[in-house]
Amino acid sequence: MNRVKVNFLKYSKKISKLIADFCYKKLKTNNIEVARPDKGFYILSDLTNLLKDKFKSSVELCSSWLKDTEVAVLPGSGFGFDIEKLIFRLRFIDFESGQFLNCS
């Protein structure tokens, strides 16, 4: 792997960690149940306790957010969680890394 790609990966990981930490802290500050991200570019959060009277499923929650705010999150039911738990997955980064790493 050439030096440019190695540097890209190194800095992408640092940026991902900074964004993950920021998102985690913001969610926790607002009393949202959230798993601390270890690696990767997404966070799983649970709004069941906060919004159980408003939404019946994670699919309904995510559909509503997309319609009302144009923010797309994925329902936790797609990752094996009970559909009635208002768990969602937030992806928070995209560096177009696939395109970059395939360049020669």
N, CA, C and O atoms as CSV, one atom per row, in Angstrom:
chain,resi,resn,atom,element,x,y,z
A,1,MET,N,N,0.854,-1.163,0.000
A,1,MET,CA,C,0.000,0.000,0.000
A,1,MET,C,C,0.912,1.241,0.000
A,1,MET,O,O,1.882,1.312,0.755
A,2,ASN,N,N,0.585,2.199,-0.848
A,2,ASN,CA,C,1.465,3.366,-0.924
A,2,ASN,C,C,1.246,4.323,0.249
A,2,ASN,O,O,0.271,4.214,0.993
A,3,ARG,N,N,2.169,5.249,0.389
A,3,ARG,CA,C,2.182,6.170,1.534
A,3,ARG,C,C,0.916,7.023,1.626
A,3,ARG,O,O,0.412,7.262,2.724
A,4,VAL,N,N,0.402,7.479,0.493
A,4,VAL,CA,C,-0.796,8.319,0.490
A,4,VAL,C,C,-1.978,7.542,1.081
A,4,VAL,O,O,-2.732,8.080,1.892
A,5,LYS,N,N,-2.134,6.293,0.681
A,5,LYS,CA,C,-3.239,5.484,1.195
A,5,LYS,C,C,-3.083,5.208,2.685
A,5,LYS,O,O,-4.065,5.230,3.426
A,6,VAL,N,N,-1.867,4.950,3.123
A,6,VAL,CA,C,-1.607,4.703,4.543
A,6,VAL,C,C,-1.958,5.949,5.345
A,6,VAL,O,O,-2.616,5.849,6.380
A,7,ASN,N,N,-1.532,7.116,4.886
A,7,ASN,CA,C,-1.861,8.370,5.582
A,7,ASN,C,C,-3.362,8.624,5.578
A,7,ASN,O,O,-3.920,9.066,6.583
A,8,PHE,N,N,-4.017,8.350,4.459
A,8,PHE,CA,C,-5.466,8.534,4.382
A,8,PHE,C,C,-6.167,7.684,5.430
A,8,PHE,O,O,-7.038,8.173,6.148
A,9,LEU,N,N,-5.793,6.415,5.520
A,9,LEU,CA,C,-6.404,5.518,6.502
A,9,LEU,C,C,-6.125,5.982,7.929
A,9,LEU,O,O,-7.015,5.957,8.779
A,10,LYS,N,N,-4.904,6.399,8.185
A,10,LYS,CA,C,-4.522,6.859,9.519
A,10,LYS,C,C,-5.367,8.060,9.944
A,10,LYS,O,O,-5.908,8.079,11.049
A,11,TYR,N,N,-5.479,9.051,9.079
A,11,TYR,CA,C,-6.236,10.251,9.434
A,11,TYR,C,C,-7.740,10.003,9.425
A,11,TYR,O,O,-8.470,10.621,10.200
A,12,SER,N,N,-8.206,9.125,8.576
A,12,SER,CA,C,-9.630,8.775,8.565
A,12,SER,C,C,-10.037,8.148,9.892
A,12,SER,O,O,-11.111,8.444,10.418
A,13,LYS,N,N,-9.191,7.291,10.430
A,13,LYS,CA,C,-9.471,6.657,11.721
A,13,LYS,C,C,-9.507,7.693,12.841
A,13,LYS,O,O,-10.369,7.630,13.717
A,14,LYS,N,N,-8.577,8.644,12.816
A,14,LYS,CA,C,-8.561,9.690,13.841
A,14,LYS,C,C,-9.821,10.549,13.763
A,14,LYS,O,O,-10.438,10.854,14.784
A,15,ILE,N,N,-10.191,10.931,12.556
A,15,ILE,CA,C,-11.381,11.758,12.374
A,15,ILE,C,C,-12.619,10.984,12.805
A,15,ILE,O,O,-13.494,11.542,13.467
A,16,SER,N,N,-12.707,9.710,12.441
A,16,SER,CA,C,-13.844,8.875,12.833
A,16,SER,C,C,-13.972,8.812,14.346
A,16,SER,O,O,-15.079,8.905,14.876
A,17,LYS,N,N,-12.859,8.654,15.047
A,17,LYS,CA,C,-12.900,8.586,16.507
A,17,LYS,C,C,-13.380,9.910,17.102
A,17,LYS,O,O,-14.183,9.909,18.035
A,18,LEU,N,N,-12.904,11.025,16.581
A,18,LEU,CA,C,-13.339,12.333,17.080
A,18,LEU,C,C,-14.845,12.529,16.879
A,18,LEU,O,O,-15.538,13.004,17.778
A,19,ILE,N,N,-15.338,12.167,15.714
A,19,ILE,CA,C,-16.763,12.316,15.431
A,19,ILE,C,C,-17.578,11.360,16.295
A,19,ILE,O,O,-18.628,11.737,16.815
A,20,ALA,N,N,-17.105,10.134,16.449
A,20,ALA,CA,C,-17.805,9.156,17.297
A,20,ALA,C,C,-17.903,9.660,18.727
A,20,ALA,O,O,-18.964,9.573,19.345
A,21,ASP,N,N,-16.806,10.185,19.257
A,21,ASP,CA,C,-16.810,10.712,20.627
A,21,ASP,C,C,-17.769,11.889,20.755
A,21,ASP,O,O,-18.502,11.988,21.739
A,22,PHE,N,N,-17.770,12.777,19.774
A,22,PHE,CA,C,-18.663,13.934,19.789
A,22,PHE,C,C,-20.125,13.490,19.782
A,22,PHE,O,O,-20.920,13.958,20.596
A,23,CYS,N,N,-20.480,12.585,18.863
A,23,CYS,CA,C,-21.865,12.093,18.769
A,23,CYS,C,C,-22.283,11.400,20.060
A,23,CYS,O,O,-23.389,11.617,20.554
A,24,TYR,N,N,-21.410,10.576,20.600
A,24,TYR,CA,C,-21.708,9.862,21.838
A,24,TYR,C,C,-21.998,10.852,22.975
A,24,TYR,O,O,-22.994,10.715,23.685
A,25,LYS,N,N,-21.132,11.834,23.137
A,25,LYS,CA,C,-21.305,12.808,24.222
A,25,LYS,C,C,-22.594,13.608,24.056
A,25,LYS,O,O,-23.295,13.857,25.037
A,26,LYS,N,N,-22.913,14.011,22.830
A,26,LYS,CA,C,-24.132,14.782,22.589
A,26,LYS,C,C,-25.376,13.948,22.909
A,26,LYS,O,O,-26.321,14.449,23.519
A,27,LEU,N,N,-25.374,12.695,22.504
A,27,LEU,CA,C,-26.517,11.826,22.796
A,27,LEU,C,C,-26.646,11.600,24.306
A,27,LEU,O,O,-27.744,11.706,24.852
A,28,LYS,N,N,-25.550,11.295,24.975
A,28,LYS,CA,C,-25.571,11.060,26.425
A,28,LYS,C,C,-26.026,12.302,27.172
A,28,LYS,O,O,-26.772,12.194,28.145
A,29,THR,N,N,-25.596,13.469,26.741
A,29,THR,CA,C,-25.973,14.729,27.375
A,29,THR,C,C,-27.481,14.937,27.332
A,29,THR,O,O,-28.045,15.601,28.201
A,30,ASN,N,N,-28.128,14.375,26.326
A,30,ASN,CA,C,-29.572,14.518,26.167
A,30,ASN,C,C,-30.336,13.322,26.726
A,30,ASN,O,O,-31.481,13.080,26.346
A,31,ASN,N,N,-29.702,12.573,27.630
A,31,ASN,CA,C,-30.320,11.427,28.303
A,31,ASN,C,C,-30.803,10.340,27.350
A,31,ASN,O,O,-31.822,9.694,27.593
A,32,ILE,N,N,-30.074,10.149,26.282
A,32,ILE,CA,C,-30.390,9.097,25.314
A,32,ILE,C,C,-29.483,7.910,25.595
A,32,ILE,O,O,-28.270,8.059,25.740
A,33,GLU,N,N,-30.086,6.731,25.671
A,33,GLU,CA,C,-29.295,5.519,25.863
A,33,GLU,C,C,-28.504,5.261,24.598
A,33,GLU,O,O,-29.065,5.193,23.504
A,34,VAL,N,N,-27.205,5.120,24.751
A,34,VAL,CA,C,-26.336,4.932,23.591
A,34,VAL,C,C,-25.146,4.072,23.988
A,34,VAL,O,O,-24.599,4.207,25.083
A,35,ALA,N,N,-24.757,3.192,23.085
A,35,ALA,CA,C,-23.572,2.367,23.301
A,35,ALA,C,C,-22.354,3.152,22.828
A,35,ALA,O,O,-22.360,3.716,21.734
A,36,ARG,N,N,-21.315,3.186,23.649
A,36,ARG,CA,C,-20.098,3.911,23.257
A,36,ARG,C,C,-19.476,3.199,22.054
A,36,ARG,O,O,-19.199,2.001,22.112
A,37,PRO,N,N,-19.261,3.935,20.973
A,37,PRO,CA,C,-18.664,3.304,19.790
A,37,PRO,C,C,-17.200,2.956,20.047
A,37,PRO,O,O,-16.454,3.751,20.619
A,38,ASP,N,N,-16.801,1.768,19.623
A,38,ASP,CA,C,-15.421,1.331,19.792
A,38,ASP,C,C,-14.642,1.596,18.508
A,38,ASP,O,O,-13.603,2.255,18.521
A,39,LYS,N,N,-15.150,1.084,17.429
A,39,LYS,CA,C,-14.546,1.276,16.105
A,39,LYS,C,C,-15.690,1.404,15.126
A,39,LYS,O,O,-16.834,1.085,15.451
A,40,GLY,N,N,-15.395,1.855,13.963
A,40,GLY,CA,C,-16.433,1.965,12.950
A,40,GLY,C,C,-16.941,3.378,12.793
A,40,GLY,O,O,-16.320,4.336,13.252
A,41,PHE,N,N,-18.061,3.491,12.147
A,41,PHE,CA,C,-18.592,4.802,11.769
A,41,PHE,C,C,-20.084,4.895,12.030
A,41,PHE,O,O,-20.817,5.542,11.282
A,42,TYR,N,N,-20.525,4.248,13.091
A,42,TYR,CA,C,-21.943,4.306,13.441
A,42,TYR,C,C,-22.125,4.178,14.953
A,42,TYR,O,O,-21.234,3.735,15.678
A,43,ILE,N,N,-23.317,4.585,15.396
A,43,ILE,CA,C,-23.688,4.510,16.806
A,43,ILE,C,C,-25.086,3.903,16.894
A,43,ILE,O,O,-25.966,4.231,16.097
A,44,LEU,N,N,-25.280,3.023,17.858
A,44,LEU,CA,C,-26.608,2.489,18.158
A,44,LEU,C,C,-27.159,3.232,19.374
A,44,LEU,O,O,-26.493,3.339,20.404
A,45,SER,N,N,-28.376,3.741,19.240
A,45,SER,CA,C,-29.019,4.469,20.328
A,45,SER,C,C,-30.413,3.922,20.566
A,45,SER,O,O,-31.044,3.374,19.662
A,46,ASP,N,N,-30.887,4.079,21.795
A,46,ASP,CA,C,-32.205,3.570,22.173
A,46,ASP,C,C,-33.046,4.713,22.748
A,46,ASP,O,O,-32.695,5.304,23.768
A,47,LEU,N,N,-34.151,5.009,22.083
A,47,LEU,CA,C,-35.068,6.069,22.513
A,47,LEU,C,C,-36.355,5.512,23.101
A,47,LEU,O,O,-37.321,6.255,23.274
A,48,THR,N,N,-36.388,4.233,23.407
A,48,THR,CA,C,-37.609,3.594,23.888
A,48,THR,C,C,-38.183,4.328,25.095
A,48,THR,O,O,-39.375,4.636,25.118
A,49,ASN,N,N,-37.363,4.610,26.087
A,49,ASN,CA,C,-37.860,5.263,27.305
A,49,ASN,C,C,-38.368,6.675,27.047
A,49,ASN,O,O,-39.271,7.145,27.739
A,50,LEU,N,N,-37.805,7.342,26.075
A,50,LEU,CA,C,-38.190,8.729,25.792
A,50,LEU,C,C,-39.384,8.860,24.853
A,50,LEU,O,O,-40.185,9.784,24.996
A,51,LEU,N,N,-39.512,7.944,23.897
A,51,LEU,CA,C,-40.520,8.120,22.841
A,51,LEU,C,C,-41.500,6.966,22.685
A,51,LEU,O,O,-42.177,6.878,21.661
A,52,LYS,N,N,-41.596,6.080,23.670
A,52,LYS,CA,C,-42.469,4.904,23.534
A,52,LYS,C,C,-43.943,5.273,23.375
A,52,LYS,O,O,-44.716,4.486,22.828
A,53,ASP,N,N,-44.340,6.440,23.838
A,53,ASP,CA,C,-45.740,6.858,23.682
A,53,ASP,C,C,-46.022,7.463,22.310
A,53,ASP,O,O,-47.181,7.610,21.920
A,54,LYS,N,N,-44.978,7.809,21.587
A,54,LYS,CA,C,-45.140,8.456,20.283
A,54,LYS,C,C,-44.995,7.486,19.107
A,54,LYS,O,O,-45.683,7.631,18.096
A,55,PHE,N,N,-44.099,6.493,19.236
A,55,PHE,CA,C,-43.832,5.555,18.146
A,55,PHE,C,C,-44.029,4.118,18.617
A,55,PHE,O,O,-43.737,3.788,19.767
A,56,LYS,N,N,-44.526,3.268,17.724
A,56,LYS,CA,C,-44.767,1.861,18.061
A,56,LYS,C,C,-43.610,0.951,17.671
A,56,LYS,O,O,-43.496,-0.163,18.183
A,57,SER,N,N,-42.746,1.422,16.761
A,57,SER,CA,C,-41.652,0.563,16.297
A,57,SER,C,C,-40.466,1.418,15.855
A,57,SER,O,O,-40.594,2.617,15.607
A,58,SER,N,N,-39.318,0.768,15.764
A,58,SER,CA,C,-38.124,1.471,15.296
A,58,SER,C,C,-38.284,1.870,13.826
A,58,SER,O,O,-37.747,2.891,13.395
A,59,VAL,N,N,-39.014,1.076,13.071
A,59,VAL,CA,C,-39.261,1.406,11.665
A,59,VAL,C,C,-40.096,2.687,11.565
A,59,VAL,O,O,-39.809,3.565,10.751
A,60,GLU,N,N,-41.121,2.779,12.398
A,60,GLU,CA,C,-41.968,3.971,12.413
A,60,GLU,C,C,-41.153,5.208,12.819
A,60,GLU,O,O,-41.291,6.267,12.207
A,61,LEU,N,N,-40.318,5.080,13.832
A,61,LEU,CA,C,-39.461,6.171,14.276
A,61,LEU,C,C,-38.559,6.661,13.140
A,61,LEU,O,O,-38.504,7.858,12.858
A,62,CYS,N,N,-37.861,5.743,12.499
A,62,CYS,CA,C,-36.920,6.111,11.442
A,62,CYS,C,C,-37.631,6.703,10.228
A,62,CYS,O,O,-37.135,7.650,9.618
A,63,SER,N,N,-38.777,6.156,9.880
A,63,SER,CA,C,-39.563,6.691,8.765
A,63,SER,C,C,-40.022,8.112,9.053
A,63,SER,O,O,-39.994,8.969,8.170
A,64,SER,N,N,-40.439,8.358,10.275
A,64,SER,CA,C,-40.895,9.685,10.678
A,64,SER,C,C,-39.748,10.697,10.594
A,64,SER,O,O,-39.927,11.804,10.087
A,65,TRP,N,N,-38.581,10.313,11.089
A,65,TRP,CA,C,-37.433,11.228,11.031
A,65,TRP,C,C,-37.065,11.567,9.602
A,65,TRP,O,O,-36.773,12.719,9.282
A,66,LEU,N,N,-37.078,10.557,8.743
A,66,LEU,CA,C,-36.736,10.797,7.337
A,66,LEU,C,C,-37.741,11.757,6.702
A,66,LEU,O,O,-37.354,12.697,6.006
A,67,LYS,N,N,-39.016,11.521,6.940
A,67,LYS,CA,C,-40.073,12.366,6.370
A,67,LYS,C,C,-40.027,13.783,6.939
A,67,LYS,O,O,-40.122,14.756,6.190
A,68,ASP,N,N,-39.884,13.901,8.244
A,68,ASP,CA,C,-39.992,15.204,8.899
A,68,ASP,C,C,-38.710,16.030,8.882
A,68,ASP,O,O,-38.771,17.260,8.866
A,69,THR,N,N,-37.561,15.379,8.885
A,69,THR,CA,C,-36.299,16.110,9.016
A,69,THR,C,C,-35.294,15.831,7.902
A,69,THR,O,O,-34.258,16.489,7.812
A,70,GLU,N,N,-35.607,14.856,7.060
A,70,GLU,CA,C,-34.699,14.408,5.993
A,70,GLU,C,C,-33.389,13.845,6.557
A,70,GLU,O,O,-32.358,13.849,5.885
A,71,VAL,N,N,-33.450,13.363,7.798
A,71,VAL,CA,C,-32.324,12.673,8.418
A,71,VAL,C,C,-32.611,11.176,8.335
A,71,VAL,O,O,-33.637,10.705,8.826
A,72,ALA,N,N,-31.706,10.441,7.715
A,72,ALA,CA,C,-31.893,9.004,7.542
A,72,ALA,C,C,-31.095,8.236,8.596
A,72,ALA,O,O,-29.878,8.383,8.701
A,73,VAL,N,N,-31.793,7.427,9.363
A,73,VAL,CA,C,-31.184,6.496,10.303
A,73,VAL,C,C,-31.817,5.131,10.048
A,73,VAL,O,O,-32.918,5.038,9.505
A,74,LEU,N,N,-31.122,4.095,10.438
A,74,LEU,CA,C,-31.627,2.740,10.204
A,74,LEU,C,C,-32.261,2.177,11.468
A,74,LEU,O,O,-31.728,2.359,12.562
A,75,PRO,N,N,-33.407,1.486,11.326
A,75,PRO,CA,C,-34.067,0.905,12.493
A,75,PRO,C,C,-33.265,-0.252,13.076
A,75,PRO,O,O,-32.672,-1.050,12.350
A,76,GLY,N,N,-33.263,-0.321,14.405
A,76,GLY,CA,C,-32.553,-1.392,15.089
A,76,GLY,C,C,-33.084,-2.773,14.753
A,76,GLY,O,O,-32.362,-3.765,14.855
A,77,SER,N,N,-34.355,-2.836,14.350
A,77,SER,CA,C,-34.931,-4.140,14.000
A,77,SER,C,C,-34.183,-4.777,12.824
A,77,SER,O,O,-34.193,-6.000,12.682
A,78,GLY,N,N,-33.550,-3.981,11.998
A,78,GLY,CA,C,-32.755,-4.515,10.889
A,78,GLY,C,C,-31.448,-5.131,11.340
A,78,GLY,O,O,-30.740,-5.750,10.545
A,79,PHE,N,N,-31.123,-4.963,12.618
A,79,PHE,CA,C,-29.887,-5.502,13.182
A,79,PHE,C,C,-30.163,-6.511,14.290
A,79,PHE,O,O,-29.293,-6.808,15.110
A,80,GLY,N,N,-31.395,-7.036,14.301
A,80,GLY,CA,C,-31.741,-8.103,15.224
A,80,GLY,C,C,-32.390,-7.670,16.530
A,80,GLY,O,O,-32.709,-8.518,17.363
A,81,PHE,N,N,-32.591,-6.378,16.729
A,81,PHE,CA,C,-33.263,-5.908,17.941
A,81,PHE,C,C,-34.773,-6.003,17.772
A,81,PHE,O,O,-35.282,-5.943,16.653
A,82,ASP,N,N,-35.482,-6.150,18.876
A,82,ASP,CA,C,-36.939,-6.205,18.875
A,82,ASP,C,C,-37.481,-4.951,18.196
A,82,ASP,O,O,-37.051,-3.841,18.510
A,83,ILE,N,N,-38.423,-5.121,17.266
A,83,ILE,CA,C,-38.958,-3.996,16.495
A,83,ILE,C,C,-39.630,-2.957,17.388
A,83,ILE,O,O,-39.691,-1.781,17.030
A,84,GLU,N,N,-40.138,-3.382,18.552
A,84,GLU,CA,C,-40.807,-2.449,19.462
A,84,GLU,C,C,-39.826,-1.601,20.276
A,84,GLU,O,O,-40.217,-0.602,20.879
A,85,LYS,N,N,-38.558,-2.000,20.291
A,85,LYS,CA,C,-37.529,-1.173,20.933
A,85,LYS,C,C,-37.172,-0.068,19.942
A,85,LYS,O,O,-36.916,-0.347,18.771
A,86,LEU,N,N,-37.154,1.154,20.392
A,86,LEU,CA,C,-36.891,2.287,19.506
A,86,LEU,C,C,-35.387,2.531,19.377
A,86,LEU,O,O,-34.861,3.591,19.716
A,87,ILE,N,N,-34.734,1.496,18.870
A,87,ILE,CA,C,-33.288,1.529,18.655
A,87,ILE,C,C,-33.037,1.920,17.208
A,87,ILE,O,O,-33.706,1.445,16.290
A,88,PHE,N,N,-32.059,2.794,17.026
A,88,PHE,CA,C,-31.697,3.193,15.662
A,88,PHE,C,C,-30.180,3.224,15.531
A,88,PHE,O,O,-29.446,3.352,16.510
A,89,ARG,N,N,-29.743,3.103,14.286
A,89,ARG,CA,C,-28.309,3.178,13.987
A,89,ARG,C,C,-28.050,4.442,13.198
A,89,ARG,O,O,-28.672,4.680,12.163
A,90,LEU,N,N,-27.139,5.243,13.687
A,90,LEU,CA,C,-26.748,6.492,13.048
A,90,LEU,C,C,-25.367,6.317,12.441
A,90,LEU,O,O,-24.398,6.044,13.151
A,91,ARG,N,N,-25.280,6.472,11.146
A,91,ARG,CA,C,-23.989,6.458,10.465
A,91,ARG,C,C,-23.544,7.904,10.374
A,91,ARG,O,O,-24.305,8.768,9.938
A,92,PHE,N,N,-22.318,8.168,10.783
A,92,PHE,CA,C,-21.933,9.561,10.896
A,92,PHE,C,C,-20.756,9.986,10.046
A,92,PHE,O,O,-20.224,11.076,10.257
A,93,ILE,N,N,-20.324,9.172,9.089
A,93,ILE,CA,C,-19.170,9.602,8.305
A,93,ILE,C,C,-19.081,8.867,6.979
A,93,ILE,O,O,-19.504,7.717,6.860
A,94,ASP,N,N,-18.527,9.543,5.991
A,94,ASP,CA,C,-18.239,8.916,4.705
A,94,ASP,C,C,-17.160,9.732,4.022
A,94,ASP,O,O,-17.392,10.867,3.604
A,95,PHE,N,N,-15.994,9.153,3.915
A,95,PHE,CA,C,-14.860,9.837,3.279
A,95,PHE,C,C,-14.705,9.450,1.806
A,95,PHE,O,O,-13.681,9.755,1.196
A,96,GLU,N,N,-15.705,8.787,1.232
A,96,GLU,CA,C,-15.545,8.285,-0.136
A,96,GLU,C,C,-14.308,7.382,-0.194
A,96,GLU,O,O,-13.599,7.344,-1.200
A,97,SER,N,N,-14.063,6.658,0.898
A,97,SER,CA,C,-12.831,5.886,0.999
A,97,SER,C,C,-12.732,4.772,-0.028
A,97,SER,O,O,-11.640,4.469,-0.507
A,98,GLY,N,N,-13.846,4.166,-0.369
A,98,GLY,CA,C,-13.811,3.101,-1.375
A,98,GLY,C,C,-13.271,3.609,-2.693
A,98,GLY,O,O,-12.438,2.950,-3.315
A,99,GLN,N,N,-13.727,4.762,-3.126
A,99,GLN,CA,C,-13.246,5.354,-4.368
A,99,GLN,C,C,-11.781,5.715,-4.254
A,99,GLN,O,O,-10.998,5.461,-5.169
A,100,PHE,N,N,-11.408,6.311,-3.124
A,100,PHE,CA,C,-10.012,6.740,-2.950
A,100,PHE,C,C,-9.064,5.558,-2.954
A,100,PHE,O,O,-8.045,5.576,-3.645
A,101,LEU,N,N,-9.392,4.534,-2.188
A,101,LEU,CA,C,-8.482,3.395,-2.057
A,101,LEU,C,C,-8.359,2.578,-3.333
A,101,LEU,O,O,-7.380,1.854,-3.515
A,102,ASN,N,N,-9.345,2.687,-4.220
A,102,ASN,CA,C,-9.269,1.972,-5.496
A,102,ASN,C,C,-8.489,2.739,-6.545
A,102,ASN,O,O,-8.205,2.201,-7.616
A,103,CYS,N,N,-8.140,3.979,-6.262
A,103,CYS,CA,C,-7.344,4.764,-7.218
A,103,CYS,C,C,-5.914,4.274,-7.189
A,103,CYS,O,O,-5.404,3.846,-6.154
A,104,SER,N,N,-5.282,4.344,-8.333
A,104,SER,CA,C,-3.863,3.917,-8.351
A,104,SER,C,C,-2.941,5.092,-8.536
A,104,SER,O,O,-1.722,4.921,-8.575
